[in-house]
């Protein structure tokens, strides 16, 4: 998705009688101010200490902030920062707000902290890697106490490493469940995957779930049968082992359950709530709270939402699982301690009750802020109720090897193409071998670059090797068709990858005309930057 860039000037009010403490209440000695912004707003400096006095924070600050690509979020963030400045006289913020996905923002920060945003959002499974990369400092004691007081217990755990808080909870709704059309799916069928599929088939409608294009959703079937894939890293962030039991009798049951869906003529490998309004509309879409607005608009009075259903194999029922987690807001360490304190105050403000409710009203994001969660419209939200109902069947997403996502998503295709139980087992065996191979990679393989994408019959599932010359330049000669898309990545993983114009985690490179092309990459590992060219041969 194309990044949205918004630049604006948020002006604080000029003071004519000296500098006053930020906010409408008197500043406390530790730099906090309790008031309408959801609690004390103590700011940690670049080293994790407390700002001495809010009046000392007056000044003009140029910052970059990465928020979600969700429609309207960047514009809303503009208004929230402007309001922060209005409520904190003397502080002027010149902010550049970019719409970048939480996964891309974490990868960009890890690759190049210095060039990264001052404030950025990310999924909780990236926290450890960001701390190890030096992209976050732990919060000061008073700030941490405030954050713990304001937010849910689960979101605080998500924002912590050990007993230390490193960031601010943004949402507590990162997971998936089921949106459905009440005119198609019968209420008495909501607990049965098989019955729901039958309803979709009878109505000639689709069942959208990303079982061939996203391991995040494929895992749902395996979690249902008690399987797990838990990864361990060393202090440098390198993966050292995995506790994975997908290739077991329980995993085979999961494959049989998934087979029922992916072989249905109603199956669509998608998680887009816009499918409800497609030419051949879906009657079911498995996704998260981010789809609620589109689902409501498309379905109207037939809007329905529920926890995941169960599937049955050999007479036993298995409730579909899910991943769950939180989205977090982090502050990059700053050489200027005063700027660091302002950023910490701003991050605390942007995650307070008022701002959380504004994001809920705009996009249905489930707040981590306890007060926001208790507001009636949030408490009564059907999508958030479904998320909460699904939580007992969910697995908290941890740090996962970047290659696993490509390996595991193939299980959905294996299930669709299988003709026998032996074929299902063969898919699991191949999966296990691919996971094990990740720990057998040589340093040369880990550092090697390759092409991956939708071209030459591949569907983002095969790495095409590049060749390195003595000067350290990587090249590949590849035949493409118009419309093909690809990226260049290192070590068959997404931890280091480059897209259009050589941008780290950039947009896909798109081919405009048929032909043979030479892809050339010059990579600066120290800076994490690349010069990438794609030229016709």
N, C-alpha and C positions, 0 to 999 in steps of 0.2 A: 504494500500500500504506500502511496506517495506520502512523504512526510509533510506535515502542515507546519509552516513557519509563520509565527506571528511576532511582530516586534511592536512594543508599545512603551509608553512612558507613564509610570504610576507616580503621581506627584504627592508628596507629603505637604502638609500645611506649613507655611512659613511662620516662624516665631519672631515676634518683635520685642519680647521681654526676656530674652535669654532662653536657654534650653530647658524643656520640661521633660519629665519622665514619660515614656511611651504609654499610650492608652489613656482612658478617661479616669483611671484610678491612680493613686500615688504609687510610684515605684518602690518596691521593697529593696532592702539593702543587697539582696542576692541577685537583683535584676529581674525579679518576677513581678507580675501584676495580675491579681485575680480580678476577673471581671467578665463581661459578656462574651469574651472570646473563648470561653470554655475552660477557664482555669488559669493558673499562673503561667506565665510566658517566659520563664527563665531561659536564657540563651547560653549554650555551651560554646566556648571558643574553639579554635582549631585544635587545641590540645585536649579538649574535653573538660576544661574548667568552666566556672560560672562567670558570666558578665557581671562586673562590679555594680553597675548602675545603668539603667536604661537611658538616662540623659547622655551618657557617654557614647551612645550608639548613633546619635544624630549625624547625618552626612548623606552623601550621594553614593549609591552602589550600583555597579553594572553586574548583572547576573544572568546566567542561562539556566533555564528550568525545563526538564523533560517530563511531559505528562503523557497520558494515554492518547492514542489516536482516535478514541471514540468521539463521534460528532459532538461538537459544542464544548468539549471539555477544555480545550485551549482558550477559547473565548471566555468561558466561565472563570478560568484561572486568572485571566487578565483582571476581571472585575474584583476578584477576591484580593489580589495583590494591591490594587488601587485602594480598596477598602482598608486593608492593613495599614497602608501609609496614612490614610485619613485618620485612622484611630491611633496612630503612633506619630504625632507631629514631630517634625524634624528629620524623619527618615524619608529619603527619596530613593526609589528603586527604578532603575532602567533595566527592564527585564526582557529577554528574548525567550519566548515560550515555543518549544517544538513538540509536535505530536509524534511520539516514538513509542512503540510497544514496550511493555515491561521486560520482555525477554531480550529485545535488542538493546535496551538501555543498559542492562546489566552487562551484556557482552562487550558493549562499547567501553564501559567504565573499566572493566577488567583489562581490556586490551590497551587502553591509554587513559590512565587516570587524569593526567595533567590536562588533556584536551576535553575531558568529559564535563558534563553539566555540573553546576554548583549544587542544584537540588534535582533529584531524579527519583523515579518510581520503579519498583521492581517486584518480582514475585518472591515469596519467602524462601524458596529453595535456593536462591542465589546469595543469601545473606553470608554464609560462611566464606564463599569465594570472594565476595566483595571486601569482607574484613581482611582476609589474607592478602588481597591485592592492595591494601592500604587505601581503599576507596571510601571508607567510613571510619569515623572515630566514635568511641563510645560516648554516650551522653553524660554530662555532668550529673552529680548526685541529685541536686534539686530538680533539674529538668527531668531526670529519670523518674523521680518520685511523682511528679506531676503527670507524666505520661502513663504511669502505672495506675494512677488514681482515675484517669479519664477513660481508659480503654478496657476492653474485655480481656479476660485472663488468657484466652487462646491467642489473641492477637499480640499480647505482650510476650508470650512464649515464642511466637513467630519472629518477633523483633529482637530477640535476645540470643546471645552466645554465652552459655553458662549463666552466670548471674548478672551479666552486663547487657544493658540496652544500647543498641547501635543505631536505631532509627525510629520512625514514627508510624504506627499502624494507620493505614489508609482505608482499607476495606477488610471485611471479614466474611467474604462471600465467594471466594475464588474456587469454584467447583461447578459441577453440572448436575442436571436433573432433567425432567421431561416437560416440555410444552406440548399441548395437544389441542386439537379441534374437537370441541364437545359434540358437534353435530355428526362426527364420524366415529370417534372412540367412545364406546359405552362406559359409563361410570363403573359398572360392575366388572369391567375388563381391565381396569387400571393396574391391578396387581399382577397381570399375566402378560408376559412378552408375546407368547404365542397368540393369545386372543387379540391383542392390539394389532399384531401383524395381520391377522385375519380380517380385522375391521378395515385396515388400510387397503388390503387387496380387494375386498368386496366393493369399496368405494372408488377404486381406481386412483387412490391417493398414495403419496410417497411417505416413507419412514426415514427421516434424515438422522444419521448418526455416523460420525467419522471413523468407521471401522477399517477403512483401507488407506486413509490418508493421515491418520494421527494416532500414535501410540497412546496418547493421553486418554483416548476413549476406548481403544482396544483393551486397555488394562482393566476396564470395568468388569468384563467377563471373568478375568482371572482373580480379581479381588473377591468376586462372588463366591468362588470355590475355595478361598483361603490361601491363594498363591501370593507371593511377594517378590519384589525385586528391590533390595535395599543395598545402597552403595556406600563404600567407606573410602575416605580420602586421607592422605597424610597431611602434615602441617603446611605443605606447599600447595595443597589443593589437588595433587595428582591422585587419581583413583588407584587404590591398592587391592581392593577385593569387592565381591558382590555376593550377597546372600539371595539367590534367585532360585525359585522352584517351579518355574513355569513348565519345565519339561518333566512332568510327573503325572500320575493318574488324575490328580485334581486339575492339572492343566489341560488334559485331554477332555475332561468334562467341560471346561470353559470353551474349548474349541467347538465342541458339539453344540453348546448353547449359542455361540456366535454364528455358527453355520446356519442356524434357523433364520437369522436375520439377513445375512449377506447373500443368501441364495433366494430370498424372496424377490419377486418382480417389483415389489414396492420399495426395495432398499435403495437409498441414495447416500453416498459417502459424503456427508456435509454436516456442518453444525451452524448453518446460517439461518436465522429466524426469518430472513426474507424469503425462504423457501415456501412459507405459508402463502405468499402472493405470487408464486411462480406460475408459468403457463400450465404446467402440471403440478398443482400445489401439493405440498406435504400436509399430512394430517398430524404428524409427530415430528418434532425437532428436539434433539438432545443437545442442550447447550446450557449456559449459565445466565446469571442475572442480566448480562449485557444484551441478551436477546429479548428481554421482556417488553421493551418499548415497541419494537418491530412486530412482535407477536400480538400485542394488544391491538395495534393499528390494523393488522391484517385480519384478525379473527373477530374483533368486536365482542358481541355477546357470547360468541362461541369460544372465547379465550379460556383455556384450561391449563393448569399446571399441577404437577405432582412429583413425588419422589420417583426414583427409578423402579421399574417393575421387576418381577422374578421370572426366571426361565426354569423349565423342568427337564431333567435328564434321568432316565431310568427310574421314574416315579418320585424323584427327590427334587425339591424346589430350592433354587439358589437366587437370593436377592442381588441384583446387579449392584456392584460397588461403584466407586468414583474416586478421583483425586480431590482433595480439598486443601485450602490454604488461604493465605491473606496476601494482599498487596500492601507494600510498604513504601514509605517515602524516606529517602536518605539524603544526608548533607555531606558533600565532599570536604575533606580537610582543607583548611585555608591557611596560607602563610600570614594573612592579615587576621589577627585574632578578633578585631572588632567586626570585620565583615563576617567572620565565622559566627559570632554571637547573633548578628542580625539574621543570618540564614537560619540559625536554629530557632529563633523566635518566629520567623516566617513559616518554617516547616510545621511548628507546633500550631500556628494559627490556621494553616491550610488543612490541618487534620482535626480541627475542633468541631463542635456540634453544628454550628451554623454552616460551615463549608461542607461538612459531610452531608447534611440534609439537602443542600443545593445540588450536590452531585447525585444524590438519590433521586431528587425530583427530575433532574435532567436525563439520567441514564439508568436509574434503578439500582445504582451501586449500594450494596449492603454495608452500612457503617460499622466500623470497629469501635467508634465512640459510644460509650454506654448510654449517655443521655439521649443521643440521636436514636439509638435502637429502641428507646422507650416511647418515642413519639408515636401517636396512634397510627398514622398513615404508614409508618415503617413496621410497627408491630403487626398490622393487619395485611401487610403485603403478601399476596399469594405466592409469588416467586420466592421470597425470603422464607416463607413458611415451608415451601418445598425443599429449599436448601437445608434448612434446619432438620427436616424430617429425614433427609438423605445422609446427614452427618454421621449417624451411628454406623452407616455402611461404607463410610469413606476412609481413605488412607491419606494421612498428611504427606504432602509431597516434599521429599528431601532433595538433596543434591544428587543428580543423575548424570551419568556419562552422556556426553553429547551424541555419541553414535547410537546409543540405545534406542533413541526415538526412531531412527531409520530401520533398525533391526526389528523392533517389536511391531511396527505398523504392518510389516509384511505378513504377520500372522492372520490379519483380516483377509488378505488376498489368498493366502493358503487355504483358509476355511471356505472361501467361495469356490475355489477351483478344485477342492478335494472331491474325489469320487468314492473313496472308501475311508474307513477308520484308519487304515494304514497310511493313507495320504495325510490325514490330520496329524498323525504321530510323526510323520516325516517332516512336517512343517515345524513341529516343536523341537525335533532333533537338530534341524538346521539352525533354528533360533538359538539353542543352547550352544552350539558350536561357534556361532558368530559372537555371542557374548563372551565365551571363553577366549576367543581369538583376540579380543581387545587387550587382554593381559599378556599376550604373547607378542605384541607388536614391538619391533626393534625401534631404537631411537631414530633410525633412518626413516622408518615408516611413519612414526609419529610426526616427523618434521616435513614429510613429503606433501606436496599439493596435488589436488585433483579437481576435475570438473564434475559437477553433479547437477542434474536438472531434468527437464522434460524435453528430451531430444533422442533421436535414433532408437525409439522404442522404449527408452528408459522413462521412469516416472518418479524422479527424485529418490531412486532406490539403488543406484549403482554409481560408484566412483570411477571416472575415467582418468587414469594416471597422467600427470604431466612429467616432463623430463627436465632435469636441472643440468645446466652447462657449468663449466669450471668457474665462470664469473658469478654464479649464483642466480642466474635468470632461469625462470621456469617457463616452459613452452608446451603447447599441445596443438596438434593439427586435427581439426574435427569438422566433419560435414554436418551442416545444420539446414533446417527448413525454415522458411519464414514463419514467425510466431513461436519458434522454440525459445525456451528460457533456461538459464542456468546461473550458477554461481561457482566461485573457486573457493575451496576450503582446504584446511590443513589437517592431516592425521585422520581423515575420514570422520571428522567430528565437526560440530558447529561452533566450537569454542573460538576458533579463528576462521573467519570467512569474509570474502569480499564480493561485492556486487557491482552494480552500475557505477562507472567512473571510479572504480577502485575503492569505493566507500566500504568501511568496515561494517558488516551486517547491513549493507545497503540493499536497495531494490534489486530485483532480479535483472540480469542482463538479458535483453530481448533482441532477437535476431529479426531483421526486417526483410531480408531477401535470401532465397536459397543460395547455397554455395559452400565452398570449403573455406574455413577461416583458421587463422593462426591466433591462438590466445597466448599472450605473453604477460608474465607477472614478475615484477621486481619487488621483493619484499624486504622491508627494514624491520627486522624482528625487535630491535631495541625500541623503536618508536611505535611499532605495531601498525605501520602504514604501508600502503602498497601503491605501485603504479601498475595499472592493469589496462592492457590494450587488446582489442579484438579487431583484426583486420582481415579483409578478404585476401585469399592467396592469389 
